[in-house]
Amino acid sequence: MTPNLNPAQKRYLRGLAHALKPVVLVGGKGITGGVVAETAAALEIHELVKLKVAAEDREARDLAIGQLLEATQAALVARIGHVAVLYRPRAEQPLIALPR
């Protein structure tokens, strides 16, 4: 289930993600099963991940990010250029406490 985030929660998560380095890099082959598996594993460990998409045009980047969001059931926190921030809370013992 994709988490629904209000603007205050997105702002809080963007602040947490500011210092993060991209942990998932989407290359020229686009979204593969391995990329989806690594993204899901990173989300399970960290809950908040930054990824970098190496697509030339905006439509290809949007499509790749949309495919990852759908496959991992994550929420898009922010997207600037080639970099996107995804959030998915753990089912048990979440690390990040979101503001109301």
N, C-alpha and C positions, 0 to 999 in steps of 0.2 A: 504494500500500500504506500503510495507516494505521500510524504508528509506535506501538509498545507502550512505555509509559513506566512505570517503577517509581516508588514513592513518593518516593524521594530525587531522582529526576530531575524529578518534578513540583514538588517543593519548590524546587529550584534554578531552574526556569523561572518559577515564581511570583515569586521574588525578582527575576529579571531584568525581569519584566513590570510590576512595581510602579510604576515611574516612567513607563511608556508611557501615551500618550493613545490613545483609540480611533481607529483609522484607517478602520474600516468601520462605517457606521451603517445599520442595517436599519430602514426606515421602515414606514409603515402598509400598503404593498402587499406586505410580506413578502419572501420569497426569490424574486428574479427572476434571469434570466440575467445581467443586469448586475452584480448583487450577488455572484453566484458568481464571475464573471470578475474583479471587483475584489479579492475575497478571495483568489482563487488567485494573482493578480499580486502582491498584498501579501505573501503567504506565500512566494512565490518570491524576492522581494527581501529581506524581513526575517526569515523563518523563524518569528518569534514575533510575533503580532499580537493586539491587543485590539479587540473589537468591542462595539457597543452595540445592543441590540435594543429597539425602541420598541413592544413589545406589552404590553397591559395585564395579562393573566393569565399565570400561571406555565406553564400547559400550552402556550400559544401560543409563549412564549419557548423552552421546551424543544423544541418541534417545529421552530421556525426554526433553532435551533442544531444540532439533529440533522440537518436537511436540509443545512446548510452543511458539517458534518463529513463527511457521506457524499459530497457533491458535490466537495469539495476534497481528500478523503483525508487530513484533518488529525486531530490528536489534541486532545482537550479537556484543557487544563491546569487551568483553574479556572473557576468560574462563581459570581458573586456578584450577585444581583439581576438588573439589566438588562445587566450586563457579563460577557463571556466572554473567555477567553484561549485562542487556538488555536496549535498548533505543528505545523509540517511541515518537516523538514530538506530542504535542497537535495539534488538527486541528485549534483551535483558541487560540490566545495569548500564544505562546510557552514560556516556562520559560527559556530554555537554548538557548543562541545564539551561534551557531556553527561557528568556523573559516572557512574561505574558503579554 
